[in-house]
Amino acid sequence: MFNAGGKPALEAAYLLPLRHQNKFPHINTCMRWVSQYQLRNNCLPKRPSGNHHAMREITGIDLLNLAIYRAIRPKAYIDEVRAFVHNMNPGVMPYSQSQICRAENRLEIVRKVASTTSDCAHLPINELKRKNYWEKEYPEGVHGESIRDMIDIDECNLKLESSNRNRGKVVRELRCDAAGKFKKGSASVSLLMAIGGEDQTPFSFHKTFTEGGTDLWRYYCFIEDLIKFLDEHFPGRSFCFTKDNLNIHKNPMIINMIYAAGHRLIFRAPYWSCDGAIEYVFNTIHTKLQMQFNAIDDCDELLHAIDSIIGTLDSFVGYFEHVGFQM
């Protein structure tokens, strides 16, 4: 139309109602395509070629500030990082998100699931206790202790909870209904567990309770049965027990029973649960329970699932190595 009649052909009166009905392009759109045709001799549409990365990279003091900020505040959002780096060096233009990401890649900073450590863990006394735990020999620490001689003990509580799903998708004329349990209960299971670092004959020992938590009497009976288990399966062996600083763990009756059986005992630094191999075992159990949650509807099924999952854990050496123990 333009080649035949020029711009007036594109402004003809009969095109006005078509434009109101969105059946013919606006005159400005037409002229843009005409300009492209006159310039390039074609009307091919432009295609996206990807994001344009700024050539400027983060270097020098800005890169150092980025590394320091990530070390102090690993959970910070990327815009918080951008603001900090700029505020520390306001004479430089703010960096983009892509520039921050590329700088973090060069620093080998990766995204992980976040956790939180109590402020009390960083008190000087507790940091000293942790340093002694890892760097000094028994009885002050575990330095030089073989994984195969370690036994980590702790307890956790696993609850049977579910939020009722009150919405779903179905055709308009039908009820959104499905067969299943009306409501799951809120029962819980207390799990007392000990894991050994023995690589040749891996073992674990556990007990479960559906009523009440772990009190001194239950813990005393658990340690007593654990020692009998060790005497039966590893006669003459001396193990090193490690656990957190819960009051019942430090009861004199418990400590004396462990020493009387020929074993050793050392407590981890307070608030440093990440030093306990068994904490990661509990996380494995919890994750596997979530995978079969739809098949668990009551406390008996929860107990059975816990026993089955623990039965599939055939080695705990990797857990001990993960927290810092050496073979």
C-alpha positions in Angstrom: 0.0 0.0 0.0 2.8 2.4 0.8 4.7 1.6 -2.4 1.5 2.1 -4.4 0.2 5.3 -2.7 2.7 6.5 -0.1 1.7 7.7 3.4 -1.8 9.0 2.3 -2.7 5.4 1.3 -2.1 4.4 5.0 -4.3 7.2 6.2 -7.3 6.5 4.1 -10.7 7.0 5.8 -11.9 3.5 5.2 -9.0 2.2 7.4 -10.2 4.2 10.5 -13.0 1.7 11.6 -10.6 -1.2 11.0 -8.1 0.5 13.3 -10.8 0.9 16.0 -11.5 -2.8 15.7 -7.7 -3.6 16.1 -7.8 -5.1 12.6 -5.2 -2.8 11.0 -2.0 -1.3 12.5 -1.8 2.3 13.8 -0.2 4.8 11.4 2.9 5.1 13.6 3.4 1.3 13.6 3.1 1.3 9.8 5.7 4.1 9.4 8.1 2.2 11.7 7.9 -0.8 9.4 8.3 1.4 6.4 11.4 3.0 7.9 12.9 -0.4 8.5 12.1 -1.5 5.0 13.7 1.6 3.5 16.8 1.2 5.7 17.3 -2.6 5.5 15.3 -3.6 2.5 13.3 -6.1 4.6 10.6 -6.3 7.2 12.0 -9.2 9.2 11.0 -9.0 12.9 13.7 -8.5 15.4 14.6 -11.5 17.6 15.8 -11.5 21.2 19.5 -12.3 21.4 19.8 -12.6 25.2 20.6 -10.2 28.1 23.4 -7.7 27.6 26.0 -8.1 30.3 27.8 -5.0 31.5 31.5 -5.2 30.7 32.5 -3.7 34.0 33.5 -6.4 36.6 33.9 -6.1 40.4 37.6 -6.0 41.4 39.9 -4.7 44.0 38.5 -3.3 47.3 34.9 -3.9 46.1 35.5 -7.6 45.6 37.1 -7.8 49.0 34.1 -6.0 50.6 31.8 -8.4 48.8 33.6 -11.4 50.2 33.7 -10.0 53.8 30.0 -9.1 53.7 29.0 -12.6 52.5 31.2 -14.2 55.2 29.4 -12.1 57.9 25.9 -12.1 56.5 25.5 -15.2 54.3 21.7 -14.9 54.2 21.7 -11.4 52.8 19.6 -10.6 49.7 21.5 -9.6 46.6 20.3 -6.0 46.8 21.6 -5.8 50.3 24.9 -6.9 49.0 24.8 -4.3 46.3 23.9 -1.6 48.8 26.8 -2.6 51.1 29.4 -2.7 48.4 28.3 0.7 47.1 28.1 2.3 50.5 31.7 1.2 51.3 32.9 2.8 48.1 30.3 5.5 47.1 32.6 7.0 44.4 31.9 4.0 42.2 28.5 3.5 40.4 26.4 0.8 42.0 26.9 -2.7 40.5 24.1 -4.6 38.9 22.7 -7.9 40.1 24.4 -9.8 37.3 27.8 -8.3 38.2 27.3 -9.3 41.8 26.5 -12.9 40.7 29.5 -13.1 38.4 31.8 -11.9 41.2 30.4 -14.5 43.6 31.0 -17.2 41.1 34.6 -16.1 40.8 34.8 -16.2 44.6 33.3 -19.8 44.5 30.4 -18.6 46.7 27.4 -21.0 46.1 23.8 -21.0 47.4 23.0 -23.5 50.1 20.2 -24.2 52.5 20.7 -21.8 55.4 20.8 -22.5 59.1 21.1 -20.4 62.3 23.6 -20.7 65.1 22.7 -19.2 68.5 24.5 -16.1 69.6 25.5 -17.9 72.8 27.6 -20.2 70.7 29.9 -17.3 69.9 30.6 -16.4 73.5 34.4 -16.6 74.2 33.9 -19.4 76.7 31.9 -21.5 74.2 34.2 -20.9 71.3 37.1 -21.9 73.6 35.3 -25.1 74.5 34.7 -25.9 70.8 38.4 -25.2 70.0 39.4 -27.6 72.8 36.9 -30.2 71.7 38.4 -30.5 68.3 42.1 -29.6 68.9 42.9 -31.3 72.3 43.2 -34.9 73.1 41.0 -36.8 75.5 39.8 -36.0 78.2 39.6 -32.4 76.9 38.8 -33.1 73.3 38.5 -35.7 70.5 41.7 -34.9 68.6 43.4 -38.1 67.6 40.3 -40.2 68.3 39.4 -42.7 65.5 35.9 -42.6 64.0 35.6 -46.3 64.6 35.8 -45.7 68.4 33.2 -42.9 68.5 29.5 -43.2 69.6 27.3 -40.1 69.3 24.1 -40.1 71.3 21.1 -37.7 71.3 17.3 -37.6 71.2 14.7 -36.0 69.0 10.9 -35.7 68.8 9.0 -36.6 65.6 5.4 -35.4 65.2 2.6 -36.7 63.1 1.1 -33.4 61.8 -0.7 -32.4 58.6 -2.4 -29.3 57.4 -5.8 -30.2 55.9 -5.9 -29.4 52.2 -9.0 -27.4 51.8 -8.8 -26.6 48.1 -8.4 -28.6 44.9 -9.2 -28.7 41.2 -12.2 -30.5 39.7 -14.8 -29.8 37.0 -17.4 -27.2 38.0 -20.4 -29.5 38.4 -18.6 -32.0 40.7 -17.6 -32.0 44.4 -13.9 -31.7 45.1 -13.8 -34.9 47.1 -11.2 -37.6 47.6 -11.0 -40.8 49.6 -8.7 -40.9 52.6 -8.3 -40.2 56.3 -10.6 -37.4 57.6 -7.9 -35.9 59.8 -4.5 -37.0 60.9 -3.7 -37.0 64.6 -1.1 -34.9 66.4 0.7 -37.8 68.2 4.5 -37.7 68.5 7.3 -40.1 68.9 10.4 -39.5 71.1 13.5 -41.2 69.6 16.6 -42.0 71.6 19.4 -43.0 69.4 23.1 -43.8 69.4 25.3 -44.2 66.2 28.7 -45.8 66.0 31.5 -44.9 63.6 32.6 -48.5 63.2 33.2 -49.0 59.5 33.7 -52.8 59.5 30.5 -53.5 61.5 28.3 -50.4 61.4 25.7 -50.2 64.1 23.1 -48.0 65.6 21.0 -48.5 68.7 17.6 -46.8 69.3 14.5 -46.8 71.4 11.1 -45.0 70.8 8.5 -43.7 73.2 5.0 -42.5 72.3 4.1 -41.0 75.6 6.1 -38.4 77.4 9.6 -37.1 76.6 13.0 -38.3 77.5 13.4 -38.1 81.3 16.3 -39.3 83.5 14.9 -42.7 84.1 14.4 -43.5 80.4 17.8 -42.1 79.5 19.4 -44.2 82.3 17.7 -47.4 81.0 18.7 -46.5 77.4 22.4 -46.1 78.4 22.3 -49.3 80.4 20.8 -51.3 77.4 23.3 -49.6 75.1 26.3 -50.8 77.2 24.9 -54.3 77.3 24.5 -54.2 73.5 28.2 -53.1 73.1 29.4 -55.8 75.5 27.5 -58.4 73.5 28.6 -57.3 70.0 32.0 -55.7 70.7 33.4 -57.5 73.8 36.5 -55.9 75.3 36.2 -52.7 73.1 36.4 -49.3 74.7 34.3 -46.6 73.0 34.3 -42.8 73.4 30.8 -41.5 73.9 30.0 -37.9 72.8 26.8 -35.9 73.3 25.5 -32.5 74.0 25.2 -30.7 77.3 21.6 -31.5 78.3 21.3 -31.8 82.1 20.2 -35.5 82.1 23.3 -36.3 79.9 25.5 -34.9 82.6 23.9 -36.6 85.5 26.5 -38.3 87.8 24.7 -41.7 87.6 24.9 -41.7 83.8 28.6 -40.6 83.8 29.6 -43.2 86.4 27.8 -46.0 84.6 29.7 -45.2 81.3 33.1 -45.0 83.1 32.4 -48.2 85.1 31.8 -50.1 81.8 35.3 -49.1 80.6 34.1 -46.5 78.1 35.0 -42.8 77.8 32.8 -39.7 77.6 33.2 -36.2 76.3 30.7 -33.4 75.8 30.5 -31.2 72.8 30.7 -27.4 73.1 27.4 -25.8 74.1 25.1 -24.6 71.3 27.3 -26.1 68.5 24.8 -28.8 67.4 26.5 -28.8 63.9 29.4 -30.7 65.6 27.1 -33.7 66.3 27.1 -36.4 63.6 23.8 -37.7 64.9 22.0 -34.4 64.2 22.5 -35.0 60.5 21.2 -38.6 61.0 18.0 -37.1 62.5 17.8 -34.9 59.5 18.0 -37.9 57.1 15.3 -39.7 59.1 13.1 -36.6 59.0 13.5 -36.2 55.2 12.7 -39.8 54.5 9.7 -39.6 56.7 8.4 -36.6 54.7 8.8 -38.7 51.5 6.4 -41.3 52.8 4.1 -38.9 54.7 1.0 -39.8 52.7 1.3 -43.4 53.8 1.6 -42.6 57.5 -1.8 -42.0 59.2 -1.3 -43.0 62.8 1.3 -43.4 65.5 1.8 -47.1 64.9 2.6 -46.4 61.2 5.0 -43.6 62.3 6.8 -46.0 64.6 7.1 -48.6 61.9 8.4 -46.1 59.4 11.1 -44.8 61.8 12.3 -48.4 62.5 12.3 -49.1 58.7 14.3 -46.0 57.9 16.9 -46.6 60.6 17.2 -50.2 59.3 18.2 -48.8 55.9 21.0 -46.7 57.3 23.9 -49.1 56.9 26.9 -46.8 57.7 27.5 -43.6 59.7 31.1 -43.0 58.9 30.2 -40.3 56.4 28.2 -38.4 59.0 31.3 -38.4 61.4 33.6 -37.3 58.6 31.1 -34.5 57.7 31.4 -32.8 61.1 35.2 -33.1 61.3 36.2 -36.5 62.6 39.2 -38.3 61.0 39.5 -42.0 60.3 
